[in-house]
Amino acid sequence: MMITNPKKQVRFRMFITLLTLTTFIVSIMVRLFWIQIVANRNYSSYRVDLVRNSVIQRQKGVVLDTGRGQFYDQHMQLLTGELKSALVAFPITAEDNRVAEQAIKQLAVILKTSEAALAHWIRSNKQPSLWKGSKDQRMTEIDENQIEQINRMGWPYVQVVQVHDRYRDNLVASHLLGYIGQDPERIASQYKNQLDRGTLSLSSEIGGAGLEKTMQHWLRGDGSTSLSLFVNSRGQYIQGLGARTVGGDSRHYPLKVVTTIDMSAQQIVERLLKQSGITEGAVVVLDPVSSDIVAMASMPSFNPYQVEPEKRNWNNHAIQMAAPGSIYKTVIAAAALEEGVVKKDELFECTGSLGKYHFHCWKKDGHGLLTLEEAFADSCNIVFAKIAERLTDQQIEKYAKKLGLLSTVGWSGKVSGMKGIFEQLDLEDAGQLFAAGTMRSDEGVRIQTAIGQRDVRVTPLQAANLIVTLLHGGIVNQTRAVTEIQFQNDTHYVDFEPSMLVRRNEGISIRTSSKLLSWMREVVTSGTGQALRSAKWNLAGKTGTAETIVNGQERVNQWFIGYGPTESPKYAFAIVAENISPQAPNLVLPLTRKIMDAFADNAD
């Protein structure tokens, strides 16, 4: 109906305007009510905790516990995280700054540190901070005597607190665990939801390498615990509120990541590796039943608090490929037996030289007449070169795959809540047989390949798992570093079930596996591994030496892979010393004996 009266038209327009304005104001009030009262802990599709974020914006403090999950060994012994006593200083007022000199002098004596350094720390504080007197800028732990003296001082600007230090003083498995660090770009691109919820900030520390990186999804926790002072909108401290502990009220977090590592075995391996003289290399010890990683150590060592990316000493050599030398003869022997290219009791002659390709045996005068079994024990290059002449490149590749040497062997698979395929091990190499562009069908290439030279590369983890494969009659298992994740109250959260890469009917036969294991016993009893005959356990395995060139210098990789005790295997292992002088004595066999003897002592 049309309104013709001018006065009524004005009143009608005023009514519509007021109605629209009232509706707008009511909608705003409803929205505010929803945000502040109903959804203040779970706002938007990103589940933003508005209360938590408002508190964060109005507090300045020092983090006592990041809330990050912890790693445990297979016996639930802590691998990371250690509660330590530390000193925190609060911002000092201008009035008290003039009378703080005596307190700083007294504190410097207690902490046994420079008065100047301490004064600079206290007077330059803009917010609460921890005393870091060490060279690597780690929090400095204080002892009970120092705590008592500090408490007697009664100075309100310092306080003793309990802080969770991420890496323990006696940290083990550092290369497997990796390190954490700040990475704002990665946080912004990969963890936008956590940024929006306030559980992460751009300055948060996240996993940078190792399990710290691959397990970041579970380790990140549910917020930190901090000792905080509260500020107003102008950044001024609110008098009367004092320092308060904020956060840390979850019954389920932080999560517990249960690894396969055995703390005792890991400590033995690391101690003996450091004493061995090996400056670059690795030791891998696997459970022969499950293929789980019992111990994994790498050299050179590194400090997770002083990561130097350019030095790359944090690289885990246990999962990086290297030239394997004669341990690869295991693949050639398996191919020869499975393909039937060698007759029973066939004799080969080694004169020290093949007569072509300038190819020689390590034993210059030759081994004389010997069988394939004897050639394996004595690691004769000439016999394996002659076998390579009978095999095709496709056949060699076929058995390298069957033995798990051309793929990563660390656990991977689908995990609930994760997109794509999840891989436990960070930056694991997949091994290599022929490089791109290599004339793989060339006889000379095959001959060099047969003794683990040319393009062949294997990781120590693959080499150790090769032994487990033989013990399992040709089945190739994935190796786990983590078995499960638990909530803080010990209830189950995530399982990483055992998984196979090569099944029974896909791998080499039980007969061939058994024969190779028996040949490995001969390596120790009468072949190139005789230095291990006096070990406390009966051991078996395969030696290897690969020639390499590093910065124009001739170098070699020394290997030993094996298992023990032979009667009832408790461990399968691989040890490599990389890029050492060709004139250096053998370092891996003495280390093998010491490690296995220590394991034998522990078993008694």
C-alpha positions, 0 to 999 in steps of 0.5 A: 500500500502506498503512503501519500501523506508526507508526514506519515512517509517521514514517520514510516522512514524513521521507523524503518531506520530505527528498526534497522539500527536496533536489529544491527545493535542486537545482532552485535550484542548477540555476537559479542555474547557468543564470543565472550561467553559461549565460545570464548574457549573454542572460537571459529573453525580454528577453535581459537581459545580467546581467553588464553590468547587475551591472557597471553597478550597481557602477560610477560614471563619466562617459560618453565615448561614448553608443554612439548611431549617427551621421548622414552626408551622401550623400558619407559626411561626418559630420553628427553626432559629433565627438571632443573632448578634455575634462577629467574630475574624480574624487571627492576624498577628505577628506584630499586635499580639504584640500591641493587648493587649490593644484592648483585655483588652478593648474588655474583658470589653465590653463582660464582660468576662475573659481577658485570655480566650478572649486573648487565643481565638484571638491569637490562631485563625488560621481562622475566628471564632465566640466568644463562651463564654457559657458553652455549646460552643454556639455562644454568642449573643451580645447586641446593646450597646456592638455592638456600643462599639465594632464598636467605637473601630475600631479594624480590627481583630474583626467584628460584624456579623449576624448569624443564630442560629439553635435553638432558646432560647425559643425552643419548641417541641425539642423532636419532632424536634430532633437535628443536629450533625456531622456524617462523616460515615453517610454522606459518605455512604448516601450523596455521591452525595452531597459530590461530588457536594460540598453542603455537607462536612464530617464536615457538621451537619446533622439531628441526631434525630427527624424531623431533621433526617427524613426530612434531604433530604429536610432540607440540603439546597443548600450551606452555607453563610460564612464570608471568607478570601481567601488564596493562594495555600500555605494557606497564606491569600491574602492581599487586598481581605479582608473578603467577604460574600460568598454564599446564593444567591438562590431564592428557598432555604432553604426550609420551613417545615410546621409542624402541631404543634400549637406554643401556645398549645405547649408552654402551654403543655411544661410549665405545664408538667415541673411544674407537677412533672413528670420527665419521661413521655409525653403529646400528643395532637391531632386534633380530626378531622385530627389526626394531632399532635397539641402538643407533649412534652416529659420528661426529657428535653434536650438541642439540643446543649448538646446532651449526647447519653448515657443519651438518654434524647433526646428520645421522650417518646411520640412515645416510648411504655410503659405499658398502664394499664387500658387504654387498657380496651378500647380494651377489651370492644370493643372486648366484644361489637363487639363479643357479649360475654356480654349480655345486662345489664349483671351483674358481681360480684367483690369481690376484688379477682378473686380466681385464679392466685393471681389476685386482683382488685385495690379496695380490698373490691371489687365493688360488682355487676356491669355492663360492663359499670359501670366496665369501669367507675370504672376500675374494674379488676375483670370484665375485667378478666372475660371478658378475659376468654370469649375472645380468644387471636386472638380476643384480637389481632384483636381489638388491630389491628382494633384500631391501637395499633399494628402498627406505626401511624405516617405518612408514605407513598411514596414521590416523589424523595424518595426511599421506604416508607418514615416515618415522625417520627423517631424511632416510636414504633409499640406497642405490645400485646404478647411478643415472646415466650409468651403462648398467649392462656394461660388464665392467660396471657389473664387475665393480658393482659386484664388490660394492664399488662404482655407484653402489650405496647402502645405509647402515640401517639397510645393512643391519636390516639385511642381516635380520632379513636373512634371519627371517628367511627372506622376509624384509621388515620395516624398522621401527624407531617408535612403537606407540604414543601415550597420553600423559596418564599412560593411556594408549593414543597411537600405535605403529604396528610392525610392517613388512616390505618384502613378504615370504613369497616375494623374497629370497628362499629360506634355503639361501638365507640359511646358507648365507648365514652359515657362510657368515659364520665361516667369515669369523671362524676362518675368513676375514673376520677372524679377529672376532674369534675370541669374542665372548659370544660366537659371532658371524657376519661379513667384512667390507672395505670400499675405496672412495675419493674425498676432496681428491684424497684416497679414502676407504669405508670399513664395514662389518655387518653381522649377528650374535650370538650365533646359537640364538641371535640377540642382536643384528648390527652394522658398523661403518667407519667412513672416509678413513685413511687406506693405511689406517688399521681396521677400526670396525672389528675391534669396535664390534668385539667390544660392543658385543662383549659388553652386551654379553656382560649385560646379559649375564 
